[in-house]
Amino acid sequence: MDFLTSKRFVTTALVVLAILNVMLLGVLFWQNIFSRNFRSVEVREYYSRSVSPNPDEPFSPAQRARFRELRRDHFRKSMPEIRKIVAMKQELIDEAVKTNPDSARIADIADRIGKQQTLLDRNLAMHFHELSTLCTPAQRDSLKAFLGKIYTRRYEHGSRWIREVRPADGPGPGRPHGPPMP
């Protein structure tokens, strides 16, 4: 009897191939699902999503092109200031974790971060002004509503976190006297 045509060889080969397929699928699953959690992103340049044009879009192609150009310029102007803030925050952390931190130095660094953040917010407001000059009055109202939603949503997360923090003696989950936290 020929070894390559025997039932035992064919069965063994099919089992080995099935095991290899399962292992390969497991590696692909692990690579695509679990390794995403460990990736970090560093913003180095302006990025604009390509979105298919909406026929009901209120902006003209010239307005959209100018908006992209203004956003790109604002991003380039803001990155050095953001890097300064990040460096100062690292300096603040380095000072805060010392065995004997200098509270005057911590206050100075915090004040410098605040001044830098003020400059960043002022530039952002001027950027929004430049965007609004390209808009018609109706578009300006939509832009105002859109920007308002963005910046109130940014601080809603913090306020939700604050609502969840309760004093130790206050009502909360697991305490019979009072409703559960929202």
Contacts in CASP RR format, 6 or more apart in sequence:
PFRMAT RR
TARGET T0000
AUTHOR 0000-0000-0000
METHOD contacts of the structure
MODEL  1
MDFLTSKRFVTTALVVLAILNVMLLGVLFWQNIFSRNFRSVEVREYYSRS
VSPNPDEPFSPAQRARFRELRRDHFRKSMPEIRKIVAMKQELIDEAVKTN
PDSARIADIADRIGKQQTLLDRNLAMHFHELSTLCTPAQRDSLKAFLGKI
YTRRYEHGSRWIREVRPADGPGPGRPHGPPMP
3 9 0 8 1.000
45 75 0 8 1.000
46 71 0 8 1.000
46 72 0 8 1.000
46 75 0 8 1.000
46 76 0 8 1.000
48 68 0 8 1.000
48 71 0 8 1.000
48 72 0 8 1.000
57 64 0 8 1.000
58 138 0 8 1.000
58 139 0 8 1.000
58 142 0 8 1.000
59 67 0 8 1.000
59 139 0 8 1.000
63 134 0 8 1.000
63 135 0 8 1.000
66 134 0 8 1.000
67 131 0 8 1.000
67 134 0 8 1.000
70 127 0 8 1.000
70 130 0 8 1.000
70 131 0 8 1.000
70 134 0 8 1.000
71 127 0 8 1.000
74 123 0 8 1.000
74 124 0 8 1.000
74 127 0 8 1.000
77 123 0 8 1.000
78 120 0 8 1.000
78 123 0 8 1.000
78 124 0 8 1.000
81 116 0 8 1.000
81 119 0 8 1.000
81 120 0 8 1.000
81 123 0 8 1.000
82 120 0 8 1.000
84 116 0 8 1.000
85 113 0 8 1.000
85 116 0 8 1.000
85 117 0 8 1.000
85 120 0 8 1.000
88 109 0 8 1.000
88 112 0 8 1.000
88 113 0 8 1.000
88 116 0 8 1.000
89 113 0 8 1.000
91 109 0 8 1.000
92 106 0 8 1.000
92 109 0 8 1.000
92 110 0 8 1.000
92 113 0 8 1.000
95 101 0 8 1.000
95 102 0 8 1.000
95 105 0 8 1.000
95 106 0 8 1.000
95 109 0 8 1.000
96 106 0 8 1.000
128 143 0 8 1.000
128 147 0 8 1.000
131 143 0 8 1.000
132 140 0 8 1.000
132 143 0 8 1.000
132 144 0 8 1.000
135 142 0 8 1.000
135 143 0 8 1.000
163 181 0 8 1.000
163 182 0 8 1.000
164 181 0 8 1.000
164 182 0 8 1.000
166 172 0 8 1.000
166 181 0 8 1.000
171 177 0 8 1.000
171 178 0 8 1.000
171 179 0 8 1.000
172 178 0 8 1.000
172 179 0 8 1.000
172 180 0 8 1.000
172 181 0 8 1.000
173 180 0 8 1.000
173 181 0 8 1.000
174 180 0 8 1.000
END
